[in-house]
Amino acid sequence: MIQMLDLENEFLDIKDEVIETVVDILKSTKYILGPNVAEFEKEVAFYHGVSHAAGVSSGTDALHLSLASLGISEGDEVITSPFTFFATVESIIYVGAKPVFVDIDPETMNIDPKGISEKITDKTKAILNVHLFGLPCDMEAILDIANKAGLYVVEDCAQAFGASISDKKVGSFGTMGCFSFYPSKNLGCYGDGGIVTVNDRKFNDELKRLRNHGSAGNYVHEKIGFNSRLDEIQAGILLIKLKKIDEMNKSRKKNALLYDSLLKGYVECPPVIDNFECVYHQYTIRSPHRDHIKQALLNEDISSVIYYPKPMHLQPALSNYEYRAGDLPISEKTSSEVLSLPVYPTLSEKEIHKICDVIKRCLAQL
């Protein structure tokens, strides 16, 4: 069977170092906001070329606390993409704000900057853009719109650790960059974890208070906060894996380029954009015959996943916002055609050839 990802071999490659690190942390008895969290924050900030980073307990909390630290609250509006994971929208609702959806670019599947300006009102406080599947958004256009309108820009980088535009890392363009270390991510831990990158020390201090019950320490609580700290053991593991992230992302790109060469003309492959470095968290194809392809792969014990089968504006939990089918047609069409294929670093060329052969055969039968 060809799995969607291979976490076992990834672990075995660093097993001894992980075990040694975990044992050292256990012996130290410094389990909460210890030296590994501080070092990981420092390394992530340096990697992204920003001044600060605040480790939190998940990618969802990274988004939530970012919006909260910016003072976004009841009655405010945040512009975002309808084609994303649900956590993007949850974070907006958590702070009491209203998500306002802008349809996606048909090529990149990221939010289309051309649709943002018309959705800005006097209640709009931020743009929350999503670097979907590891491909950066058009940050130049987004920042231009935000700067003219006086809006914050929060980057959802959950799927894009290491992605860049002209060698500038995503997560360093906007007011804040929000990352997830869910195990399946390009840089994943062995549980939940997240981090926020930021240049403004004021916002960084606020993030660190909010993650720790609204306190900077000494049991003095300036405001109501949350229990949202990055775990010390997870930080230790992430420090090990951070050293390998560029190598792993290069392997993903190599696999993606092989897919491109084998599938071009059969399905719509992910776009390759000059000066945009995609890290291929997912290798996502599009085809009107998506369901047929998925079944053919399943018949050969090959995993594939539909990210995402229903855009956010049509999710039952968001029905109170009164969006209807047809309101965001590009997202709706895209959700009916996308299929993500295995692209993890240890995937072999032989396995990629097999996957592509199955896809070509099934399409030839139509």
N, C-alpha and C positions, 0 to 999 in steps of 0.2 A: 504493500500500500504506500502511496505517496501522500504524506500528511500535509496539512496546510502550513505547519511550522514544526521545527524540530528543536525543542528546548532541551532535550536530554543530551544530545551530543554537544550542544553549546555549553551545558553545565560540566560535562566530563572534561572538556578542554581546560577548564579553570578550577576543577574540583579541589585540588590540593590547596590552592591559594584561598579559595572561598572558605574551606573548613578551617584553615589556620586563622583567617580573619575573624570568623564567627567565634571561635574558641577564645581568641584574644579579647574580643568585646565582652564575652560572657565572664571572663576572668576579671576584667576591669571593673565590672558592675556599673559602668556608665552607660545606661541603656536609653536615656532620653536626652536629646539635644547635646550629645557628647562630641568628642573631637572629630569623629568621622563625618557627622553632619556638617560641622563647621568647615572641614577640609573639602567635602564634596561641594558645598556652596561656593567656596573659593574657586575650585577647579572649573565648575560649570560657568561661573561668571567670566573667568579668564578665557575659556573656550569660545564663548559667545562675544567677547570683546565688550562686556558691560561692566558696570561698577559693582553690582550687587546681585545676589541670588538668595532666595528664601525657600528652604525645603519645607514641603507640606506633605500631608498624608495621602494625597491622590491627585490625579490630573483634574478631577472635578473640583476638588478644593482649591487647586491653583486658580481655576477660572472664577470660582465663587468669591474667594478672598481677594482676588485682584479687583473685581467689580466693587466689592464692599470697601476696600481700602481707598478707592477713588471717590467714595461718597455717593455712588449710584444707588438709588433707593426707590421707594414707592412713588409712582407717577412718572418716573423717567422712562425713556425708551432706548433700546440698544439695537442697532442694526446688525443683522447676521445672516448667515447662509441657511437655507432650508435643507441643504444636502450635507448632512454631518451626523455624528453620533449624538444621541439625546442629551448627553451631559452639557454640551455647548448651550443648549436652550435652558436646561435646568438651572444652570448657574445664573442666568438672567432672572429667572423667576424667583430663585432663592432670595435675591436682594429686593424683591418686590417690583422690579421693572418689567416692562413689556417688551417681548421680542418682536422685532419688525423684520420681516424676511425680504431679502432681495434675491432674485433668481440668479442662477449660476451661468458662467460662461460655458457654452456648449462644447468647447474644446478642452479646457482645463478642468472643468467640474468644480472650480473654485468660484467664490462670489464674483459677480460681474460688476466691476467698478462703475460701468456706465449706468447702472440702475440705482446707485446709492443716493445721488444728490436729490432725486425726486422724492425719496422717502424721509429726508431730513425735515424735522419739525422743531418747534421751540422746546419740545420735550426730549429731543435726542441728546444723549450725553456721550455715547461711545459707538464705535464700530468694532465688532468682535468678528474678525476674519479667521477663517479656518484654512490652514495649509493642508488640504486633503490629500491623503495617500502618500504624503511626503513631497508633494510638488508645491513650491512657494506660490503664494498669491502675487498679484501685481501690486507690490507694496508702494511703488512710486505713485501710481494713480490713487491708491487708497489714502496715502499720507497727504497728497495734494488736496484731496477733498476734505479730509479731516482738519488739516491746518486752516483752510479757508473758513470752515464752519466752527472752529474752536472745539473740536471733539477729541476725546481720548481714543487711542487705538490699542486694543487688547488682542494680541496674536494667540490664537489657539494652535500651538505647535505640538499637540499631543502625538501626531503621526509624523513629525518632521524633524526629529533631533539630528542635527548635522546638515540639514538642507540650507542652501544659500542662494543669494542673488549677487552676481559679480563678487564672489568671495566674502560677502557680508552675510553672517548667519541669521536665519529667521529667529525671532525672539529678541533681536537687537534693533529692530526697526521702530516698533511702536512704543507706547508708554510702558507696556509690560508684555512679556512672553510667557506663556503657560505650557508646561510640559507634563506629560504622564509617563510613569515608569511601570505601567501595567506589564505583566510578564511577556506579552506578545509584541510589545513595542520594540523598535530598533535598539533602543537602550532600555532594557526592562529589568526590574528587580524580581525578587521571589515572593511577591505579595503586591500590595499597593504602595504607591509613592508618587510624588510630584514635586515640581519646583517652579518658582516664578523668577524670571530674569528682569532686572530693572536698573535704570541708571540713576533715578532720583532717590537719594537716601531717605527723604521724608516718606516716600511710599514704601520703601523697603522696611523701615522701622515700623510702619503701620501694619504691614503684612506680618511681621514677626510678632507683634502684639496680638493681632487677631488670631494667629494660629495657636497662641498660648493663653487662651482664656482672657484675652484683652489685657494682658499684663506683660510688662518688660522685665518683670522679676520682683523679688522681695515681697510677694503677695500683695502688691498694690495693683489694682485693676482699674485702668483708666476708662474702660468701656466693656460692654458685653462682647466677648469673643467666642472662640471655638476651640475644641480639642482637635487640632489638625497638624500635628508635628510629624515630620519625616522620622521614621524609626531609625535608630542608630545602626542596627544590624543591616537594614536595607541600604543605608548610606555606605556602609563598609563594602557591601557587595557591588554597589554601583560604582564605587571608586575603582574596583578591579575591572569592571566591564567598560568603564569610560575610556580606559587606555586602548581598548580594541575597537571603539565605535567607528573610527574612520575606515579601518580595515574591513569591518563587517559591512559598512555602507558601500564600499567599493565592490564587494562581492555581490551585493544586491543589484548594483548597477550593471555589473557584468552579466548577471542572469537576465536582467531586463533587456539588455541589448541583444542577447541571443533570442529571447522571445520575439523582439521586434523583427529580427531578420527572418524568423521562421513563420510568423503569423501575419506579416504585412500583406494586405490584399485579401485576407480571409476574414479578419475582424478589425475593428477600430482599436488601435493600440494607444497607450498613453502618449501624450505629446512630448516632444523634445524641444525645449525652448532655449535659444541662445542665452548664455550667461545665467540660466536658472539651473541650479544643481538639485535634482530630485534625488531623494534617498530611498524611494520605492518601499515605503512601509507596506504598501500593497501594489501588486502589478494588476491593474484593473483594465480589462478589455470591455468593449461594448459591441453588442450584436443584437439585431432584432430576433435572432434565434437563440438567445441566452439560455432559456430553459432547456432547449434541446441539447445544447452544449453541456450544460451542467449535468444532465442525466447521463449523457454519453461518458463523461468523466467518472461519474459515480459507478457506472457499470464496469469500469476498469480499475476500481478502487483508488481513484484519484480525488483528493479533496479539493473543493472550491467553495467559496462563500460569496453571498450576495451582500455587499456593503454599498447601499442600504436599500431595502426593498420598499420602504415607504418614507417619503420626505417628511420633514418635521411639521410642516403646515397641515398635513393630513393625518397626523398621529391622533388617536382617540383622546389622549391626555390633554391635548391642546385645542380641543374642539370649541372651547369657550372663546377663542380668538376669531372664530367665524370665517376662517379661510375655507375655500371650496376647491374641489377638483377643477383644474383649468386655470387657477389663479397664477400658478408658477409653472408654466408648461415645460420649460427645459428641464427643471428638476424632476418633474413627474415622468417625462419621457426617459430621462437618464436612469431613474430608479428601476425602470422596466427592462433595461438593456445591460446593466453592469454585471460583471462577474470577475471576482478576484481570484487569481491563480497563485499557487505556491511560488515564493520568490526568496525564501530565507537563504542565508549565506552558504549553508552546507548542501543546498540542493545541487545535484550533479547535472552536468550537461546531458548525460544519457537520460535522466529523468525529464529534463525540459524537452528533449526531442520526443520522448514518449507522449508527454502531455500535448504537444503540438500536433503530433501525428493523429491522436484521437480526435482532436478538434477538427482537423482537416478532413478526416474520414467522415465524421458525422455531418459536416456541412456539405460534403459531396453527395450524401444520400438524400438531401432535400430536393 
